[in-house]
Each structure stands twice: as C-alpha cells, then as structure tokens.
C-alpha cells in the first residue's frame, strides 16, 4: 500500500501492552482502550492517526503498520516513545 490508516495505543511498558492485547483478543474495544489507556494525544480519538505514507512515522512503527492486514492488531512494537499496539483500519 502507498498509505495506511492506523490507530494505536501507546503505553510505557511491555507488560501494559501485553495486558491490553489480551483484553483485545477477548473482544474488548480497541478504541475504548485507546481512550482509556493511551498516553498519545490521538488516544482521545480512539487512537486514530489517520492516513500516513512511508517516511512519516518512526521506523519500527512504520514497518509494522505497512506489513499488516486491515483489522489486524500488532504485537507490542517498541519505539523510543514506548510500546504501541497498532491496528490498521484502511489501506490505499
């Protein structure tokens, strides 16, 4: 894809990310968890980052997002900002 639209939940520790991932796998709402737990300002919008192309995000985040299917939630992705759970919502 040239661009992906993704949402994410950003937390400080791998343990937090794994706990949230477990909740998502059990059917918890990704956007609701983002609003409640994400330390990123996008959390207020359910974690939605909108569309972005290559070169716009940090390398680790971009690699994960561009290698996922729509609707898929990533394993925790570590960047200098913390740990992300990424959900790709659209591609174009």
C-alpha positions, -999 to 999 in steps of 0.1 A, spaced: 0 0 0 10 36 -6 -7 48 26 -22 31 56 -47 44 82 -40 31 116 -50 35 152 -27 28 181 -25 25 218 8 39 233 18 27 268 50 29 288 57 -8 294 56 -41 275 35 -56 304 8 -29 299 8 -36 261 5 -73 266 -23 -68 291 -42 -46 267 -35 -70 238 -50 -98 259 -82 -77 265 -85 -70 228 -82 -107 219 -110 -114 244 -132 -89 225 -125 -55 242 -130 -25 220 -97 -12 207 -108 25 205 -123 24 240 -90 10 254 -71 37 235 -92 64 250 -87 50 285 -50 39 284 -31 55 256 -5 82 265 -7 96 229 -30 126 223 -46 105 195 -60 83 222 -88 108 227 -99 99 191 -97 61 199 -61 61 188 -68 71 152 -37 85 134 -54 90 101 -37 81 68 1 83 65 27 73 39 61 59 42 87 80 60 61 98 83 64 75 113 94 61 133 109 31 115 96 4 139 61 17 138 61 21 100 75 -14 94 47 -29 115 19 -8 100 28 -14 64 31 -52 69 -3 -57 85 -37 -66 71 -68 -44 77 -83 -52 110 -52 -69 124 -38 -58 157 0 -59 161 20 -75 189 37 -48 210 60 -26 189 88 -8 209 99 27 198 116 55 216 81 66 227 71 34 245 51 3 234 25 5 207 -4 -17 198 -12 -9 162 -45 -16 144 -46 -10 106 -81 3 97 -77 11 59 -51 10 31 -49 28 -2 
